[in-house]
Each structure stands twice: as C-alpha cells, then as structure tokens.
Amino acid sequence: MPCERCGASLDRTAAASHECDPERLAEYQMFGMRHEIAGFEKRLRDYLDRAHGRFEVWLAAHHVRRKT
C-alpha cells in the first residue's frame, strides 16, 4: 500500500513505523501539483498583461533604479 504523504510503497506491517524521506516527500508533492506548476507561467503572463501587473513591473523597476 502506498504512503499517503510520500507515495512510497509500504508493506502493511511496516506502515506504522514508516518515516517519509524528505526528498521523496518533496518530489511526491511536486508531482501532485504538476498541473498547477505547468500553468504558472501562463497565469503570470496574463497577470502582467493587466493593469495591476504592469504597475507591479513598473514599481519593481522603479525600486531597482533608486537603489543603484
């Protein structure tokens, strides 16, 4: 049976003592979010094309210019 947190295959007798490997846990969580991650760039571009996004880009550039 798979671990609910990290997806590792477990023997039923060892399930109670299982500790998730942090690297495997992160990979499993990323796999679960793959559709969200794949659409992130499009959502970011859509946001930056709107008025609020253009203002954020301008404000960030303004702050960078002031610090140099």
OpenMM code with the backbone's topology and positions (N, CA, C; nanometers):
from openmm import Vec3, app, unit

residues = "MET PRO CYS GLU ARG CYS GLY ALA SER LEU ASP ARG THR ALA ALA ALA SER HIS GLU CYS ASP PRO GLU ARG LEU ALA GLU TYR GLN MET PHE GLY MET ARG HIS GLU ILE ALA GLY PHE GLU LYS ARG LEU ARG ASP TYR LEU ASP ARG ALA HIS GLY ARG PHE GLU VAL TRP LEU ALA ALA HIS HIS VAL ARG ARG LYS THR".split()
positions = [
    Vec3(0.0834, -0.1180, 0.0000),
    Vec3(0.0000, 0.0000, 0.0000),
    Vec3(0.0878, 0.1243, 0.0000),
    Vec3(0.0488, 0.2296, -0.0710),
    Vec3(0.1320, 0.3497, -0.0768),
    Vec3(0.1137, 0.4380, 0.0474),
    Vec3(0.2197, 0.5058, 0.0832),
    Vec3(0.2139, 0.6039, 0.1914),
    Vec3(0.1303, 0.7219, 0.1423),
    Vec3(0.0401, 0.7702, 0.2244),
    Vec3(-0.0459, 0.8826, 0.1850),
    Vec3(0.0325, 1.0118, 0.1694),
    Vec3(0.1425, 1.0271, 0.2422),
    Vec3(0.2187, 1.1520, 0.2391),
    Vec3(0.3233, 1.1570, 0.1286),
    Vec3(0.3977, 1.0425, 0.1075),
    Vec3(0.5085, 1.0481, 0.0113),
    Vec3(0.4930, 0.9518, -0.1059),
    Vec3(0.3932, 0.8642, -0.1023),
    Vec3(0.3684, 0.7734, -0.2132),
    Vec3(0.4552, 0.6496, -0.2161),
    Vec3(0.5431, 0.6325, -0.1173),
    Vec3(0.6311, 0.5153, -0.1151),
    Vec3(0.5488, 0.3885, -0.0952),
    Vec3(0.5917, 0.2803, -0.1606),
    Vec3(0.5258, 0.1511, -0.1430),
    Vec3(0.5660, 0.0942, -0.0078),
    Vec3(0.4657, 0.0557, 0.0687),
    Vec3(0.4919, 0.0059, 0.2033),
    Vec3(0.4312, -0.1315, 0.2226),
    Vec3(0.4995, -0.2109, 0.3011),
    Vec3(0.4449, -0.3378, 0.3469),
    Vec3(0.3478, -0.3028, 0.4597),
    Vec3(0.2351, -0.3661, 0.4647),
    Vec3(0.1336, -0.3334, 0.5662),
    Vec3(0.1883, -0.3416, 0.7077),
    Vec3(0.2800, -0.4329, 0.7317),
    Vec3(0.3348, -0.4473, 0.8667),
    Vec3(0.4319, -0.3349, 0.9019),
    Vec3(0.4928, -0.2729, 0.8010),
    Vec3(0.5901, -0.1664, 0.8252),
    Vec3(0.5284, -0.0278, 0.8154),
    Vec3(0.4026, -0.0175, 0.7800),
    Vec3(0.3389, 0.1122, 0.7591),
    Vec3(0.3399, 0.1985, 0.8847),
    Vec3(0.3235, 0.1396, 1.0003),
    Vec3(0.3180, 0.2168, 1.1247),
    Vec3(0.4523, 0.2800, 1.1595),
    Vec3(0.5628, 0.2168, 1.1224),
    Vec3(0.6947, 0.2695, 1.1576),
    Vec3(0.7594, 0.3497, 1.0439),
    Vec3(0.6891, 0.3702, 0.9362),
    Vec3(0.7449, 0.4403, 0.8188),
    Vec3(0.7670, 0.5880, 0.8476),
    Vec3(0.8842, 0.6378, 0.8073),
    Vec3(0.9144, 0.7807, 0.8118),
    Vec3(0.9451, 0.8245, 0.6693),
    Vec3(0.8779, 0.9289, 0.6229),
    Vec3(0.8949, 0.9758, 0.4857),
    Vec3(1.0324, 1.0390, 0.4667),
    Vec3(1.0978, 1.0032, 0.3576),
    Vec3(1.2227, 1.0664, 0.3182),
    Vec3(1.1893, 1.2074, 0.2692),
    Vec3(1.2541, 1.3115, 0.3221),
    Vec3(1.2192, 1.4484, 0.2837),
    Vec3(1.2270, 1.4747, 0.1330),
    Vec3(1.3271, 1.4169, 0.0653),
    Vec3(1.3414, 1.4367, -0.0789),
    Vec3(1.2265, 1.3704, -0.1545),
    Vec3(1.1909, 1.2493, -0.1151),
    Vec3(1.0795, 1.1787, -0.1795),
    Vec3(0.9482, 1.2515, -0.1520),
    Vec3(0.9312, 1.3020, -0.0318),
    Vec3(0.8111, 1.3762, 0.0042),
    Vec3(0.7961, 1.4999, -0.0848),
    Vec3(0.9045, 1.5738, -0.1037),
    Vec3(0.9010, 1.6919, -0.1894),
    Vec3(0.8685, 1.6552, -0.3344),
    Vec3(0.9300, 1.5499, -0.3855),
    Vec3(0.9025, 1.5059, -0.5231),
    Vec3(0.7560, 1.4644, -0.5393),
    Vec3(0.7023, 1.3951, -0.4400),
    Vec3(0.5629, 1.3497, -0.4458),
    Vec3(0.4675, 1.4698, -0.4429),
    Vec3(0.4982, 1.5683, -0.3598),
    Vec3(0.4145, 1.6877, -0.3544),
    Vec3(0.4211, 1.7657, -0.4859),
    Vec3(0.5404, 1.7742, -0.5452),
    Vec3(0.5548, 1.8421, -0.6741),
    Vec3(0.4772, 1.7680, -0.7827),
    Vec3(0.4793, 1.6352, -0.7786),
    Vec3(0.4037, 1.5557, -0.8752),
    Vec3(0.2546, 1.5855, -0.8617),
    Vec3(0.2065, 1.5983, -0.7400),
    Vec3(0.0655, 1.6288, -0.7173),
    Vec3(0.0257, 1.7671, -0.7656),
    Vec3(0.1225, 1.8569, -0.7739),
    Vec3(0.0953, 1.9948, -0.8154),
    Vec3(0.1363, 2.0203, -0.9605),
    Vec3(0.1656, 1.9145, -1.0362),
    Vec3(0.2218, 1.9312, -1.1708),
    Vec3(0.1350, 2.0154, -1.2633),
    Vec3(0.0032, 2.0060, -1.2531),
    Vec3(-0.0837, 2.0841, -1.3409),
    Vec3(-0.0789, 2.2320, -1.3039),
    Vec3(-0.0750, 2.2613, -1.1759),
    Vec3(-0.0639, 2.3999, -1.1320),
    Vec3(0.0701, 2.4598, -1.1739),
    Vec3(0.1757, 2.3829, -1.1583),
    Vec3(0.3090, 2.4296, -1.1939),
    Vec3(0.3188, 2.4543, -1.3441),
    Vec3(0.2620, 2.3645, -1.4228),
    Vec3(0.2675, 2.3783, -1.5685),
    Vec3(0.1960, 2.5051, -1.6155),
    Vec3(0.0899, 2.5453, -1.5489),
    Vec3(0.0147, 2.6633, -1.5903),
    Vec3(0.0604, 2.7931, -1.5266),
    Vec3(0.1628, 2.7864, -1.4412),
    Vec3(0.2067, 2.9067, -1.3697),
    Vec3(0.2536, 3.0179, -1.4625),
    Vec3(0.3376, 2.9850, -1.5600),
    Vec3(0.3917, 3.0893, -1.6486),
    Vec3(0.2811, 3.1602, -1.7255),
    Vec3(0.1825, 3.0854, -1.7731),
    Vec3(0.0722, 3.1479, -1.8465),
    Vec3(-0.0075, 3.2408, -1.7544),
    Vec3(-0.0351, 3.1951, -1.6323),
    Vec3(-0.1091, 3.2800, -1.5384),
    Vec3(-0.0289, 3.4044, -1.5035),
    Vec3(0.1033, 3.3897, -1.4895),
    Vec3(0.1887, 3.5054, -1.4597),
    Vec3(0.1869, 3.6043, -1.5763),
    Vec3(0.2021, 3.5536, -1.6989),
    Vec3(0.1975, 3.6427, -1.8157),
    Vec3(0.0633, 3.7133, -1.8265),
    Vec3(-0.0459, 3.6401, -1.8020),
    Vec3(-0.1789, 3.7006, -1.8053),
    Vec3(-0.1910, 3.8115, -1.7017),
    Vec3(-0.1380, 3.7881, -1.5826),
    Vec3(-0.1430, 3.8902, -1.4770),
    Vec3(-0.0607, 4.0128, -1.5162),
    Vec3(0.0602, 3.9894, -1.5684),
    Vec3(0.1476, 4.1014, -1.6038),
    Vec3(0.0941, 4.1809, -1.7220),
    Vec3(0.0046, 4.1248, -1.8005),
    Vec3(-0.0564, 4.1967, -1.9123),
    Vec3(-0.1697, 4.2875, -1.8660),
    Vec3(-0.2161, 4.2710, -1.7437),
    Vec3(-0.3250, 4.3544, -1.6909),
    Vec3(-0.2677, 4.4775, -1.6215),
    Vec3(-0.3542, 4.5716, -1.5909),
    Vec3(-0.3119, 4.6989, -1.5318),
    Vec3(-0.2348, 4.6795, -1.4012),
    Vec3(-0.2852, 4.5952, -1.3119),
    Vec3(-0.2166, 4.5739, -1.1845),
    Vec3(-0.0773, 4.5150, -1.2070),
    Vec3(-0.0664, 4.4231, -1.2990),
    Vec3(0.0616, 4.3604, -1.3287),
    Vec3(0.1601, 4.4580, -1.3895),
    Vec3(0.1134, 4.5405, -1.4815),
    Vec3(0.2015, 4.6413, -1.5415),
    Vec3(0.2509, 4.7385, -1.4353),
    Vec3(0.1636, 4.7745, -1.3414),
    Vec3(0.2044, 4.8633, -1.2334),
    Vec3(0.3106, 4.7951, -1.1468),
    Vec3(0.2939, 4.6682, -1.1156),
    Vec3(0.3921, 4.5955, -1.0353),
    Vec3(0.5283, 4.5933, -1.1052),
    Vec3(0.5286, 4.5722, -1.2356),
    Vec3(0.6541, 4.5713, -1.3111),
    Vec3(0.7183, 4.7096, -1.3055),
    Vec3(0.6385, 4.8134, -1.3261),
    Vec3(0.6917, 4.9497, -1.3202),
    Vec3(0.7474, 4.9794, -1.1814),
    Vec3(0.6739, 4.9422, -1.0774),
    Vec3(0.7162, 4.9696, -0.9404),
    Vec3(0.8462, 4.8967, -0.9075),
    Vec3(0.8576, 4.7721, -0.9499),
    Vec3(0.9806, 4.6958, -0.9257),
    Vec3(1.0987, 4.7610, -0.9961),
    Vec3(1.0807, 4.8005, -1.1206),
    Vec3(1.1883, 4.8681, -1.1940),
    Vec3(1.2238, 5.0004, -1.1284),
    Vec3(1.1241, 5.0714, -1.0802),
    Vec3(1.1463, 5.1991, -1.0113),
    Vec3(1.2305, 5.1783, -0.8855),
    Vec3(1.1987, 5.0769, -0.8072),
    Vec3(1.2760, 5.0483, -0.6863),
    Vec3(1.4188, 5.0086, -0.7195),
    Vec3(1.4386, 4.9311, -0.8245),
    Vec3(1.5736, 4.8891, -0.8633),
    Vec3(1.6561, 5.0098, -0.9058),
    Vec3(1.5950, 5.0983, -0.9848),
    Vec3(1.6683, 5.2176, -1.0305),
    Vec3(1.7062, 5.3076, -0.9131),
    Vec3(1.6210, 5.3174, -0.8128),
    Vec3(1.6501, 5.4036, -0.6971),
    Vec3(1.7642, 5.3504, -0.6134),
    Vec3(1.7842, 5.2202, -0.6121),
    Vec3(1.8880, 5.1600, -0.5275),
    Vec3(2.0252, 5.1574, -0.5943),
    Vec3(2.0332, 5.1847, -0.7224),
    Vec3(2.1644, 5.1800, -0.7897),
    Vec3(2.2258, 5.3155, -0.7977),
] * unit.nanometer
topology = app.Topology()
chain = topology.addChain("A")
for resn in residues:
    res = topology.addResidue(resn, chain)
    for name in ("N", "CA", "C"):
        topology.addAtom(name, app.Element.getBySymbol(name[0]), res)
